Amino acid sequence: MSFANPWMFLAFAIWALAAWRLLRRGRNRGIKFSALDRLPASNGGWRARLAGLVPYLLLLGLALSIVAAARPRTPFAHDRKAVDAIAIAMTVDVSGSMNALDMAPAGTTRFTRDMTRLAVVKKLFAQFVEKRPDDLIGLVTFGGFAATRCPLTADHAALLKVLEGVQVPSALNEERATAIGDGLATAILRLKEAKPVSKVAILLSDGENSEGLGSVDPQAAAESAAKLGVKVYTIGVGTGTDLVPAIVPNVLFGGENIDMKRFGFNEEQLKSIAATTGGRYFAVNDRNALGEALDEIDQLETTELDADVYERWHEHFRLFLLPGALLTALAVTLSMIATRRLM
């Protein structure tokens, strides 16, 4: 048996104080009288006997109520099953190039923010997460700097909520910055102490590391990943064209404009990172190709683990709550009958 709310047992400290006061008060009642042989032989009558029971009934009722509040329970179904579980660090580029619109549906003439590279990546990554319910998955983003948005977690609902809020930084000096090495190094740190044997980083970027930016060289980060047994699957996003449409902030009017920006697409670095770690590189030039790449990664990496599964619990609080409430009510009732007061 276990308890859902074990902290409720702290209430026994107050219960013990109440017990001390009630029982001590009962012992101190009476009148000092030296000639005991002159007192009548009567034991005080039925009222006195009832009054003597009241503290014990009340204390027992309160004790049972405290146990009920702690929610005693036993597992309804305790089973062990094999699950395919790995640790995955999703590492996403949020530099200005991820605002490019070259992954919008073919024939699109009116562009919106939900058609950017980043928006497509977020949508397909969310679908990828939903396919792997047993994995520990975390989220790292990088642009001008790397940040852990969500540590490795099995709470995928919380992870997807964080992913939903990821955007390209609005500060102009960070828009074009891409510190791939820092992003990968941060992901490796998150994976280093993970419990699953299989550890994977999915690095998604345009592959253009800003020269002189960041404290970790991308190739050095890849070599560190290889030493720790972390495979890095890299995904290069973009059509490869030098001039692509992008949504950029209109600073003067607070709106958004569609502009043509130069976003070079260098995939050689991503290929090198994947090769160093024993992973694979995927070239993605549209949203369908990105979905296919994530599906292939989903099939490549699986590790079978045994997991304890508790489906349901038998709740036993009613066995304590009902008699506890009845005894407490009985104690109050007897006190009113015997002593003409609540307690």
C-alpha positions in Angstrom: 0.0 0.0 0.0 1.2 3.5 -0.7 -0.2 7.0 -0.1 -1.0 9.6 -2.7 -0.7 12.5 -0.2 1.8 11.3 2.4 2.4 14.9 3.6 -1.0 14.8 5.2 0.5 12.7 8.0 2.0 15.9 9.3 -1.4 16.6 10.7 -0.7 14.0 13.4 1.5 16.6 15.1 -1.6 18.7 15.7 -3.5 15.6 16.6 -1.0 14.6 19.2 -1.2 18.1 20.8 -5.0 17.9 20.8 -4.8 14.4 22.4 -2.5 15.7 25.2 -4.8 18.6 26.0 -8.0 16.5 26.0 -6.7 13.6 28.1 -4.9 15.9 30.5 -8.0 18.0 31.0 -10.0 14.9 31.8 -7.4 13.8 34.5 -7.4 17.3 36.2 -11.1 17.5 36.6 -12.6 17.0 40.0 -12.7 18.5 43.6 -9.9 18.0 46.1 -11.5 16.1 49.1 -9.4 14.3 51.7 -12.1 12.2 53.4 -12.8 9.8 50.5 -14.7 7.4 52.8 -17.4 10.0 53.2 -18.1 10.3 49.4 -21.1 8.4 48.0 -20.4 5.0 46.4 -22.0 6.1 43.1 -19.7 6.2 40.1 -21.2 9.4 38.7 -24.0 8.0 36.6 -24.3 7.5 32.8 -23.5 11.1 31.9 -20.0 10.8 33.5 -19.4 7.5 31.7 -20.4 9.1 28.4 -18.2 12.1 29.0 -15.2 9.9 29.6 -15.6 8.2 26.2 -15.9 11.4 24.2 -12.1 12.3 24.0 -11.2 8.8 22.8 -14.0 8.7 20.2 -13.0 12.1 18.9 -9.3 11.3 18.7 -9.9 8.0 16.9 -12.3 9.7 14.4 -9.8 12.5 13.6 -6.9 9.9 13.2 -9.0 7.9 10.7 -9.8 11.2 8.8 -6.1 12.1 8.6 -5.3 8.6 7.1 -8.2 9.1 4.6 -6.8 12.5 3.6 -3.4 10.8 2.8 -5.3 8.6 0.3 -4.1 5.1 0.9 -4.1 3.0 -2.3 -2.8 -0.1 -4.0 -2.0 -0.6 -7.7 -4.8 -2.1 -9.7 -2.5 -3.2 -12.5 1.2 -3.5 -12.1 3.0 -4.7 -15.1 6.3 -4.6 -16.9 6.4 -4.1 -20.6 9.1 -3.5 -23.2 9.1 0.0 -24.7 11.2 1.5 -27.4 12.8 4.4 -25.5 15.7 6.7 -26.3 16.9 10.2 -25.2 16.5 12.8 -27.9 17.7 16.4 -27.9 15.9 18.3 -30.6 18.3 21.1 -31.6 16.6 23.8 -33.7 18.1 26.8 -35.5 16.2 30.0 -34.7 18.5 32.4 -36.7 17.1 34.9 -39.2 17.4 32.4 -42.0 14.7 30.3 -40.4 12.2 33.1 -41.4 12.7 32.2 -45.0 9.6 31.2 -46.9 11.1 28.8 -49.4 9.2 25.8 -47.8 5.8 27.4 -48.3 3.4 25.3 -50.5 4.0 25.5 -54.2 2.1 28.2 -56.0 1.7 30.3 -52.9 1.4 34.0 -53.6 0.5 35.3 -50.2 3.0 34.5 -47.4 2.3 34.4 -43.7 4.3 33.6 -40.6 3.0 30.0 -40.4 4.8 29.3 -43.8 8.3 30.0 -42.6 11.0 27.4 -42.3 10.7 27.5 -38.5 6.9 27.2 -38.6 7.2 24.1 -40.8 9.9 22.6 -38.6 7.8 23.1 -35.4 4.8 21.5 -36.9 6.6 18.4 -38.1 8.7 18.1 -35.0 5.5 18.1 -33.0 4.2 15.2 -35.1 7.5 13.4 -34.5 7.2 13.8 -30.7 3.7 12.4 -30.7 5.0 9.2 -32.4 7.5 8.5 -29.6 5.5 8.6 -26.4 8.0 6.6 -24.3 11.1 8.7 -25.2 12.8 11.4 -23.1 12.9 14.4 -25.4 14.3 17.8 -24.8 14.5 21.0 -26.8 17.6 23.3 -27.5 17.5 26.3 -29.7 20.4 28.3 -31.1 20.8 31.5 -33.0 23.2 34.1 -31.6 23.4 31.9 -28.5 22.2 28.5 -27.4 19.5 27.9 -24.9 17.9 24.9 -23.3 14.2 25.5 -23.8 13.1 22.2 -22.3 15.2 19.6 -20.5 14.8 15.9 -21.3 11.3 15.0 -20.3 8.6 12.4 -20.7 6.0 15.1 -20.3 5.5 15.6 -24.0 2.5 17.9 -23.5 4.8 20.4 -21.7 7.5 20.0 -24.3 5.0 20.8 -27.2 3.8 23.8 -25.3 7.4 25.1 -25.1 8.0 24.3 -28.8 4.9 26.2 -29.8 6.3 29.4 -28.3 9.7 29.2 -30.1 10.3 32.1 -32.5 13.2 33.8 -34.2 14.5 36.5 -31.9 13.3 40.0 -32.9 16.5 41.8 -32.1 18.2 42.7 -35.4 21.7 41.9 -34.2 20.7 38.3 -33.5 18.6 37.6 -36.6 21.4 36.4 -38.8 23.6 34.8 -36.2 23.9 31.0 -36.2 26.1 29.4 -33.5 25.8 25.8 -34.5 28.6 24.6 -32.3 27.1 26.1 -29.1 23.7 24.6 -30.0 25.2 21.1 -30.5 27.4 21.4 -27.4 24.3 22.3 -25.2 22.4 19.4 -26.6 25.2 17.0 -25.7 25.3 18.3 -22.2 21.6 17.6 -21.8 22.1 14.0 -23.1 25.3 13.2 -21.1 23.5 12.0 -18.0 20.4 10.6 -19.6 19.3 7.1 -18.5 18.6 5.5 -21.9 21.6 3.8 -23.5 20.7 5.2 -27.0 21.2 9.0 -27.2 20.4 11.0 -30.2 20.6 14.7 -31.2 18.6 16.0 -34.1 20.3 19.1 -35.4 18.2 21.2 -37.8 19.8 24.2 -39.5 20.7 25.8 -42.8 24.2 24.8 -42.1 25.7 28.2 -42.2 27.7 28.7 -39.0 28.5 32.4 -38.5 32.2 32.9 -38.5 33.7 33.9 -35.2 30.3 33.4 -33.4 30.0 31.1 -30.4 32.5 29.5 -28.0 32.4 26.0 -29.5 33.6 24.9 -32.9 30.9 22.8 -34.6 33.4 20.1 -35.5 34.8 20.0 -32.0 31.2 19.6 -30.7 30.7 16.7 -33.1 33.9 15.0 -31.9 32.7 15.3 -28.3 29.4 13.8 -29.2 31.1 10.8 -30.9 33.2 10.2 -27.7 30.0 10.1 -25.6 28.2 7.8 -28.0 25.7 10.4 -29.1 24.6 10.1 -32.7 23.8 13.4 -34.4 21.3 13.3 -37.2 21.5 16.6 -39.1 18.8 18.1 -41.3 19.6 20.8 -43.7 16.6 22.9 -44.4 16.1 25.1 -47.5 16.0 25.1 -51.2 19.7 26.1 -51.6 18.8 29.2 -53.6 20.8 32.3 -52.6 17.9 34.7 -52.7 14.7 33.6 -50.9 11.6 35.5 -49.6 11.5 36.1 -45.9 9.3 37.7 -43.3 11.2 40.5 -41.6 10.0 43.0 -38.9 9.0 46.4 -40.0 10.7 48.4 -37.3 9.1 51.8 -38.2 5.5 50.7 -38.3 5.5 47.6 -36.1 4.2 45.3 -38.8 5.7 42.7 -41.0 6.9 42.9 -44.6 7.8 40.2 -47.1 11.3 40.9 -48.3 14.0 39.1 -50.4 17.0 38.2 -48.3 20.2 36.4 -49.1 20.5 33.2 -47.1 23.4 31.1 -48.2 22.9 27.3 -47.7 26.0 25.4 -46.8 25.3 21.7 -46.1 28.9 20.5 -46.0 29.2 21.3 -42.3 26.1 19.3 -41.5 27.3 16.4 -43.4 30.6 16.4 -41.6 28.9 16.6 -38.2 26.7 13.6 -39.0 29.6 11.5 -40.4 31.7 12.2 -37.3 29.1 10.9 -34.9 27.9 7.9 -37.0 24.6 9.6 -37.7 23.1 10.7 -41.0 22.5 13.8 -43.0 19.2 14.6 -44.6 18.8 17.3 -47.2 15.3 18.9 -47.0 14.0 21.3 -49.6 10.3 21.2 -48.9 8.0 20.3 -46.0 7.3 16.8 -47.4 11.0 16.0 -47.5 11.3 17.1 -43.8 8.5 14.9 -42.8 10.1 11.9 -44.6 13.5 12.6 -42.9 11.9 12.6 -39.4 10.0 9.4 -40.2 13.3 7.7 -41.3 15.0 8.8 -38.0 12.0 7.4 -36.1 12.6 4.0 -37.7 16.4 4.1 -37.3 16.7 4.7 -33.6 15.0 2.3 -31.1 16.2 0.8 -27.8 14.1 -1.8 -26.0 13.7 -1.1 -22.3 11.7 -2.7 -19.5 9.3 -0.2 -17.9 7.0 -0.4 -14.9 3.5 0.4 -15.9 0.8 1.3 -13.3 -2.5 1.6 -15.1 -4.9 2.2 -12.2 -5.1 2.4 -8.4 -7.5 1.0 -5.9 -8.4 3.9 -3.6 -9.0 3.0 0.0 -9.7 6.4 1.6 -13.4 5.6 1.9 -12.6 2.8 4.4 -11.1 5.4 6.7 -13.1 8.5 5.9 -16.6 7.1 6.7 -15.8 5.6 10.1 -13.7 8.6 10.9 -16.6 11.0 10.1 -19.1 8.9 12.1 -16.9 8.6 15.2 -16.2 12.4 15.1 -19.9 13.1 14.8 -20.7 10.6 17.6 -18.2 12.2 19.9 -19.7 15.7 19.4 -23.2 14.3 19.9 -22.3 12.5 23.1 -20.5 15.5 24.5 -23.6 17.6 23.9 -25.8 15.0 25.7 -23.5 14.4 28.6 -22.0 17.8 29.3 -24.4 20.2 27.5 -21.5 21.5 25.4 -19.8 20.7 22.0 -16.6 19.5 23.6 
